[in-house]
């Protein structure tokens, strides 16, 4: 089988550019006969081809490499944060994002002391970010009070509120809502099953647990892949939101 030995995959990865068997032997430090045996097997599956005495991975071979890398990334994510992922509700995530959750492999999980604790590292990242996009399914007035100062120097601020949060803000904190709407664009959605902040520097993600948003455990990702994943999640909510022009 293809996955019965990692060496076959290493040969395919190494041969994304054409090369000779001698190059593979030297690079992987494996006996020539062993390399030749694996190449014959990979060639029989049309995963490696020979042109002008040079071997290279075929297009379908590259597809397999990418898929196996995704599996490796997913396993790494589960090894690090399997308990967090299993204990939280992922079923509400859009199917394509759930399928690509391996993109969060470089994340870390932070546990807060209390639900309203504001992480100092998040505040620093938020200040330095060039733009930010937010989905808020719970009311956190202290964070909203920070938005006017956090918005300084940013090209774009977009915030999506659930109807429940919007109505509470209108009733309990109208002045806070007014100041926030002066520095960014606010949108309304009926329901959100994730709470998150994504910027050019970081994705901060809260998930539901036992039917309610877990405000204590937060998944943090600073990688490019994680941020792009967060942007796609924001776009999912944005398509189902309407702009709040006044209240």
Buried (B, 14 or more C-beta within 10 A) or exposed (E): EBEEEEBBBBBBBBBEEBBEBEBBBEBBEBEEEBBEEBBEBBBEEEBBBEEEEBBBBBEEBBEBBEEBEBEEBBEEBBEBBEEBBEEBBBEEBEEEBEEBBBBBBBBEBBEEEEEEEEBEEBBEBBBEBEEBBBBBBBBBBEBBBBBBEBBEEBEEBBBBBBEBBBBBBEEEBEEBBEBBBEBBBBBBBEEBBBBBBBBBBBBBBBBBBEEEBBBEBBBBBBBEBBBBBBBBBBEBBBEEBEEBEEE
